Amino acid sequence: MSIKETPQVPTLAQWEALYADKSALVKSPEAQQFALNELAEALCARSVITAAELADLIEQSDAAYQWGVEEQLSAELSLPDVN
C-alpha cells in the first residue's frame, strides 16, 4: 500500500511570504523574482487570483527584483576600498 501525496495548492499567503523575504531578494534577486512569478502564475492558473491580480503580482515582483539589485549595489559601494 502506498501513500499518495496530495499536491500542495499554492496560496496567496505563500506568495506574500516569498515577497517579504528581503534577505533572499538581496542574495539572489533573479531567483527570487523567478520564484515569485512562477507562484503568481500558478495562483492564476488555479483561479486563486484573477488575470488583473496576476499583473499586479508580476509588477510587484519586478519592483522587488529592482530593490534587490539596488541593495546589492549599495552594499558593494559601501565596502571599504582596499587599494
C-alpha positions in Angstrom: 0.0 0.0 0.0 1.4 3.4 -1.0 0.6 6.7 0.4 -0.2 9.3 -2.2 0.9 12.8 -1.5 -1.6 15.4 -2.2 -0.2 18.2 -4.3 0.0 21.4 -2.4 -2.3 24.1 -3.7 -0.4 27.4 -3.9 -1.8 30.2 -1.7 -1.5 34.0 -1.8 0.0 33.8 1.7 2.9 31.8 0.2 3.5 34.5 -2.4 3.3 37.2 0.2 5.8 35.4 2.4 8.2 34.9 -0.5 7.8 38.6 -1.4 8.6 39.6 2.2 11.8 37.6 2.3 14.2 40.5 1.9 17.3 38.5 2.6 16.5 36.2 -0.3 15.9 39.2 -2.6 19.3 40.7 -1.7 21.1 37.3 -2.1 19.6 36.5 -5.5 17.1 39.0 -7.0 16.8 37.0 -10.2 16.0 33.7 -8.5 13.5 35.4 -6.1 11.8 37.2 -9.0 11.5 33.9 -10.9 10.0 32.1 -7.9 7.5 35.0 -7.3 6.4 35.0 -11.0 6.1 31.2 -11.0 4.0 31.2 -7.9 1.8 34.1 -9.2 1.2 32.2 -12.5 0.3 29.1 -10.5 -2.2 31.1 -8.4 -3.8 32.4 -11.6 -3.9 29.0 -13.3 -5.7 27.6 -10.2 -8.1 30.6 -10.2 -6.9 31.7 -6.8 -6.3 35.2 -8.4 -7.6 36.9 -11.5 -5.6 37.9 -14.5 -5.6 41.5 -13.3 -4.3 40.4 -9.9 -1.6 38.4 -11.7 -0.5 41.5 -13.5 -0.2 43.3 -10.1 1.8 40.5 -8.6 4.2 40.4 -11.6 4.6 44.2 -11.3 5.4 43.8 -7.6 7.9 41.0 -8.3 9.6 43.3 -10.8 9.8 46.0 -8.2 11.2 43.6 -5.7 13.8 42.5 -8.2 14.9 46.1 -8.7 15.0 46.7 -5.0 17.2 43.6 -4.5 19.6 44.8 -7.2 19.8 48.3 -5.7 20.5 46.8 -2.3 23.3 44.7 -3.8 24.8 47.7 -5.5 24.6 49.8 -2.3 26.3 47.1 -0.3 29.1 46.9 -2.9 29.6 50.7 -2.9 29.7 50.8 0.9 32.6 48.3 1.1 35.9 49.9 2.1 38.3 50.5 -0.8 41.2 48.1 -0.3 43.5 49.8 -2.9 
